[in-house]
Amino acid sequence: MKMKKFINDPANLTTELLEGMAMAYSDILHLHLEHGNMVVSNALDTADRVTLVTLGGTGHEPALSGFVGDGMLDIAVAGDVFAAPNPVTCLEALKLADKGHGVLFLVLNHAGDMLVADMTMKLAKKAGIQVRKVVTQEDISNAPRENGEERRGLAGAIPLYHICAAAAQAGKSLDEVADLAQRYADSMATIAVASRCATHPATGASFGDLGDEDMEIGMGQHGEGGGGRQPMKTAKETIAIMANALVKDIPLSKEDKAFVMINGSGATTLMEMFILYRDCVQYLNGLGIEVVAHMVGEILTVQEQAGFQLNIAKWDDEFGTFWATPARTIAFSQ
């Protein structure tokens, strides 16, 4: 089936996407293109604190650049569609972000991103930049918790951005903010399900074919298989499978508090997402777990893939305090 998308030249996807974003939200962010594609928060100009930088490919909008703004990311270095940017651009982003208090470098665990991040850290050390790197790797489908370095980073990075940015605004040191980021990363887990695969917007290539009656639990955000292909189930049945796996992995117990995210993959309707959120809250309440914070919507997408990511984090008062801090980005306000 021929791809149908409202684009121009596929070779210019990233440039045109970022230009349009900057035009539409000039009150929140701007582009810094001297050394590559950087999306920069306008709030960085007056920042006197630890700052936050991330990197990643485009094609997952609103993530990651849509979470640049006041109270979240200071800079997102954007690669081409589903591709990591280069380390030189990332180094320049760290230099631009550094306001004398150090920089927290946040990376989702994917092979290309990790390779670039490791090279960037070596360059930053030579340049004398004070930087800490924290990796999010919470996808339970491709490795057990004890092999966390093999787990993919999914949408759970997004609430972490806000919690860490709020801690930085509160005057926390780089080590304190980085330790908080690691603690949050360790407190959460994510699993995804897809019912229809996406196409690559530059090539038209399909990520796979799930047919008319199947879904796959554990599919990654670039079409990576999860080994959980099975007949399509209801929202409640699907949540029971996924939430049960996350509760065991974190783990969560009776009287714990939790954060829940339903992240639509691109073609899942808001109707479905609200039903899924309802079912997840009821499932957790049935275990004696209270849901005290949440995100529902398209947060980190996979083009027109149908499905969602379920992210759950074990919550505490410190996370809650920073979560309640005001923030404003294209895709998030608090």
C-alpha positions in Angstrom: 0.0 0.0 0.0 1.4 3.4 -1.0 2.3 5.8 1.8 0.0 8.8 2.1 1.5 11.7 4.1 1.4 15.4 3.7 5.1 16.1 3.3 7.3 17.7 0.6 10.8 16.4 -0.2 11.6 13.5 2.2 15.2 14.7 2.3 14.0 17.9 4.0 11.7 16.3 6.6 13.7 17.3 9.7 14.5 20.8 8.6 10.9 21.6 7.6 9.5 20.0 10.8 11.8 22.1 13.1 11.2 25.3 11.1 7.5 24.9 11.4 7.7 24.1 15.1 9.8 27.2 15.8 7.4 29.4 13.7 4.4 28.1 15.6 5.8 28.3 19.1 8.3 31.2 19.0 7.2 32.3 22.4 8.5 29.0 23.9 11.5 28.0 21.8 13.8 28.8 19.0 16.3 27.0 16.7 20.1 27.1 17.0 21.4 25.8 13.7 25.0 27.0 13.7 26.4 23.5 14.6 23.4 21.3 13.7 19.7 21.0 14.7 19.2 22.2 18.3 15.8 23.1 19.7 16.4 25.6 22.5 14.1 26.9 25.2 13.7 30.6 25.4 14.0 30.3 29.2 17.7 29.2 28.8 18.7 32.9 28.2 18.0 33.8 31.9 18.8 30.4 33.5 21.0 30.4 36.6 20.8 26.7 37.5 21.6 23.2 36.3 20.3 22.7 32.8 18.9 19.7 30.9 19.9 18.5 27.4 18.7 15.5 25.5 19.2 14.0 22.0 17.2 11.8 19.7 15.8 11.3 16.2 12.7 13.1 14.9 9.6 11.2 13.8 8.3 10.7 17.4 6.5 14.0 17.7 5.8 15.7 20.0 8.8 14.0 21.6 11.5 15.0 22.1 11.6 18.6 21.0 8.0 19.2 22.1 9.2 19.0 25.7 11.7 21.8 25.4 10.5 24.9 27.3 10.2 26.5 30.7 10.3 23.8 33.4 11.4 21.0 31.2 14.3 20.5 28.7 16.6 23.4 27.9 17.9 21.9 24.6 16.9 18.9 22.5 19.4 17.9 19.8 17.4 16.6 16.9 18.6 13.9 14.5 17.0 12.9 11.3 13.9 10.6 11.3 14.6 7.8 13.8 18.3 8.6 13.7 20.7 10.0 16.3 22.3 13.4 15.7 26.1 13.7 15.6 28.3 14.1 18.8 29.7 17.4 17.7 26.3 19.0 17.7 25.6 17.4 21.1 28.9 18.8 22.5 27.9 22.3 21.2 24.5 21.9 22.9 26.2 21.1 26.2 28.4 24.2 25.8 25.4 26.4 25.0 23.4 25.0 27.9 26.1 25.3 30.6 25.3 28.3 32.8 28.0 27.6 35.4 26.1 25.0 37.4 26.6 21.9 35.2 24.5 20.1 32.6 22.4 17.0 33.0 22.6 14.9 29.8 19.5 12.7 29.5 19.6 9.8 27.0 17.1 7.1 26.0 18.7 3.7 25.7 18.9 3.0 21.9 22.0 1.9 20.2 22.6 5.0 18.0 21.7 7.4 20.8 24.0 5.6 23.2 26.9 5.6 20.8 26.6 9.3 20.2 26.1 10.1 23.9 29.2 8.1 24.9 31.3 10.0 22.3 29.8 13.3 23.4 30.8 12.6 27.0 34.4 12.0 26.0 34.4 15.2 24.1 32.8 17.1 27.0 35.4 15.7 29.4 38.2 17.1 27.1 36.4 20.4 26.9 36.1 20.6 30.7 32.3 20.7 30.8 30.7 19.7 34.0 28.1 17.1 32.9 26.4 14.1 34.3 24.7 11.5 32.0 21.6 9.6 33.0 20.1 6.9 30.8 16.4 5.9 30.8 15.9 2.2 30.0 12.6 1.0 31.3 11.1 -1.3 28.5 10.5 -4.5 30.4 9.8 -6.5 27.2 13.3 -7.0 26.0 15.3 -7.7 29.2 14.8 -8.5 32.9 15.4 -5.7 35.4 18.8 -7.2 36.4 19.9 -6.6 32.8 18.6 -3.1 32.7 21.4 -1.8 30.5 19.8 -3.8 27.7 16.3 -2.3 28.1 15.1 0.3 25.6 14.2 3.8 26.6 10.6 4.6 26.0 8.2 7.4 27.0 9.0 7.3 30.7 11.8 9.8 30.0 9.2 12.6 29.7 7.9 12.9 33.3 11.5 12.5 34.4 12.4 15.7 32.4 9.9 17.7 34.4 10.8 16.4 37.8 14.5 17.0 37.2 13.9 20.5 35.7 11.8 21.4 38.7 14.6 20.2 41.0 17.1 22.3 39.1 14.8 25.4 39.4 14.7 24.8 43.1 18.5 25.2 43.3 19.6 21.6 43.5 23.2 20.8 42.5 24.1 18.8 39.4 24.8 15.7 41.5 21.5 16.1 43.3 19.5 16.5 40.1 21.3 13.6 38.5 20.8 11.4 41.5 17.1 12.3 41.5 16.9 11.4 37.7 18.5 8.1 38.3 16.2 7.3 41.2 13.2 8.1 39.1 14.5 6.1 36.2 14.9 3.1 38.6 11.4 3.6 39.9 9.5 3.2 36.6 8.8 0.6 34.0 7.1 0.7 30.5 5.6 -1.8 28.1 4.1 -1.1 24.7 1.5 -2.8 22.5 0.8 -2.2 18.8 -2.2 -3.2 16.7 -1.1 -1.7 13.4 2.5 -0.8 12.3 3.8 2.5 11.0 5.6 3.5 7.8 8.9 5.4 7.7 8.0 8.9 6.4 11.2 9.2 4.3 11.2 5.8 2.6 7.6 4.6 2.9 8.9 1.3 4.2 6.5 -0.5 6.6 7.6 -1.5 10.1 5.7 -4.8 9.8 2.3 -6.3 9.4 0.1 -7.4 12.3 -2.8 -8.3 10.1 -6.5 -7.5 10.8 -6.9 -9.5 14.0 -3.6 -9.5 16.0 -1.7 -7.2 18.3 1.9 -7.4 19.6 2.8 -6.7 23.3 6.3 -5.5 23.7 6.9 -3.9 20.3 9.5 -1.2 20.3 9.1 2.3 19.0 11.0 1.6 15.8 9.1 -1.6 15.0 11.3 -3.9 17.0 9.5 -7.1 17.7 8.4 -7.9 21.2 7.6 -11.5 21.0 4.1 -11.0 22.4 1.9 -11.4 19.2 -1.6 -12.6 20.1 -5.2 -12.0 19.1 -6.6 -8.5 19.6 -8.1 -8.1 23.1 -10.3 -5.6 24.8 -8.9 -2.5 26.6 -9.5 -4.1 30.0 -7.9 -7.4 29.0 -4.9 -5.7 27.5 -4.4 -3.4 30.6 -4.6 -6.5 32.9 -1.7 -8.2 31.0 0.5 -5.1 30.8 -0.2 -3.5 34.2 0.3 -6.9 35.9 3.8 -7.2 34.3 4.8 -3.7 35.3 3.6 -4.0 38.9 5.7 -7.1 39.3 8.7 -5.5 37.6 8.9 -2.3 39.6 7.6 -3.8 42.1 4.5 -2.1 43.5 2.6 -3.3 46.6 -0.6 -2.5 48.4 -0.7 1.1 49.8 1.9 2.3 47.3 1.3 5.4 45.2 1.8 5.4 41.5 2.1 7.6 38.4 0.4 6.3 35.2 1.0 7.3 31.6 -1.0 6.2 28.6 1.1 7.2 25.6 -0.6 6.9 22.3 1.6 5.7 19.5 0.3 8.0 16.8 -3.0 6.5 15.5 -4.7 5.6 18.8 -7.7 7.8 19.5 -8.1 9.8 22.7 -11.3 7.9 23.3 -9.3 4.7 23.5 -6.6 6.3 25.7 -9.2 7.5 28.3 -10.8 4.1 28.4 -7.3 2.5 28.9 -6.5 5.0 31.6 -9.8 4.2 33.4 -9.1 0.5 33.2 -5.6 0.9 34.5 -6.6 3.0 37.5 -9.3 0.5 38.4 -6.8 -2.4 38.0 -4.3 -0.7 40.3 -6.9 0.4 42.8 -8.0 -3.3 42.9 -4.5 -4.1 44.1 -4.6 -1.3 46.8 -2.4 1.0 44.7 -3.4 4.7 44.5 -2.8 6.6 41.3 -1.8 10.1 42.2 -0.4 11.6 39.0 -0.8 10.9 35.3 -0.2 11.8 31.7 -2.7 10.7 28.9 -2.2 11.6 25.3 0.2 11.4 22.4 3.6 12.0 24.0 6.2 9.9 22.2 4.7 8.6 18.9 5.7 6.2 16.1 4.2 8.0 13.1 0.8 6.4 12.4 1.3 3.3 14.5 -1.8 2.2 16.4 -1.2 1.1 20.0 0.1 2.6 23.2 2.8 2.5 25.8 1.8 2.0 29.4 4.3 3.6 31.8 4.0 3.2 35.6 6.3 4.7 38.3 6.3 4.2 42.0 5.6 7.6 43.4 6.8 9.4 46.5 6.5 12.9 48.1 9.6 14.3 46.5 8.5 13.3 43.0 5.1 14.8 43.7 6.5 18.1 44.9 8.6 18.6 41.8 5.8 17.3 39.5 3.5 20.0 40.8 5.9 22.8 39.8 4.7 25.0 36.8 6.0 24.2 33.4 5.2 25.1 29.8 6.2 23.4 26.6 4.5 22.8 23.3 3.2 19.4 24.5 3.1 19.8 28.3 1.8 22.4 30.8 1.6 22.1 34.5 
